[in-house]
Amino acid sequence: MRLFSGKQDLKLFLSTMGVILISEMGDKTQLTTLLLASENPLYICWVGLGSALALITASFLEVIIGSHIIARYLKPVTIRVVSSLLFILLGLLLLTGIMGGLKQ
């Protein structure tokens, strides 16, 4: 069995990796990993492996839930619309300071 059966598979893989990599930079997970590594400089490898395993596990669970539960009951267009609306709502909540504590 080949890992990538065509250009479309490779394109999907690379675009997924790129979007996730960019969106994960500087988030709470990265900052927590940074703080844990700075507290225990002798254990950087273990902190890195623990962080990587946690991200892989979380991503795997999201893929399973998305593909086996949500995709069975909702059409792709419904998922796109709902996720877009939730993204806009979260952005507005962050900008207004209702969520995230930006108000001073």
C-alpha positions in Angstrom: 0.0 0.0 0.0 1.4 3.4 -1.0 1.2 6.2 1.5 0.1 8.8 -1.1 -1.9 7.5 -4.0 -1.8 10.7 -6.0 -1.1 14.4 -6.0 -4.4 15.1 -4.3 -3.4 13.0 -1.2 -0.1 14.8 -0.9 -1.8 18.2 -1.4 -4.3 17.4 1.4 -1.5 16.2 3.7 0.7 19.3 3.1 -2.2 21.8 3.4 -3.4 20.1 6.7 0.1 20.2 8.1 0.7 23.8 7.1 -2.6 25.1 8.5 -2.2 23.3 11.8 1.4 24.4 12.1 0.6 28.0 11.5 -2.5 28.0 13.8 -0.7 26.2 16.6 2.3 28.7 16.8 2.2 30.7 19.9 -0.9 29.2 21.4 -1.3 28.0 25.0 0.2 24.6 24.3 3.4 26.1 22.9 3.7 28.5 25.8 3.1 25.8 28.4 5.7 23.6 26.7 8.1 26.5 26.7 7.6 27.1 30.4 7.9 23.4 31.3 11.1 23.2 29.3 12.6 26.3 31.0 11.8 24.9 34.5 13.6 21.6 33.8 16.4 22.3 31.3 17.8 18.8 31.9 14.6 17.2 30.8 14.0 19.1 27.5 13.7 15.8 25.6 11.0 14.4 27.9 9.1 17.7 27.8 9.2 17.8 24.0 8.2 14.1 23.7 5.3 14.6 26.2 4.1 17.7 24.3 4.3 16.0 20.9 2.5 12.9 22.2 -0.3 15.0 23.7 -0.8 16.9 20.4 -0.8 13.7 18.4 -3.3 12.1 20.7 -5.6 15.1 20.7 -5.4 15.3 16.9 -6.1 11.6 16.5 -9.2 11.9 18.7 -10.4 14.9 16.7 -10.0 13.0 13.4 -11.9 10.0 14.8 -14.7 12.1 16.3 -14.9 14.2 13.1 -14.9 11.3 10.6 -16.9 8.7 12.5 -19.5 10.8 14.4 -19.9 14.3 13.1 -19.5 13.5 9.4 -22.2 10.7 9.6 -24.9 13.1 10.7 -24.0 16.5 9.2 -23.4 17.5 5.6 -20.0 19.2 4.8 -21.6 22.5 4.1 -23.3 22.5 7.5 -20.0 21.8 9.2 -18.4 24.6 7.3 -21.1 27.1 8.1 -21.3 26.2 11.8 -17.5 26.2 12.2 -17.3 29.6 10.4 -20.0 31.1 12.7 -18.3 29.7 15.8 -14.9 31.1 14.6 -16.5 34.6 14.1 -18.3 34.4 17.4 -15.1 33.5 19.3 -13.2 36.3 17.5 -15.8 38.8 18.5 -15.8 37.6 22.1 -12.0 38.0 22.2 -12.1 41.4 20.6 -14.7 42.8 22.9 -12.9 41.4 26.0 -15.8 39.2 27.0 -13.5 36.2 26.7 -9.7 36.3 27.1 -9.5 39.3 29.5 -8.4 42.0 27.0 -10.5 44.7 28.6 -8.6 46.9 31.1 
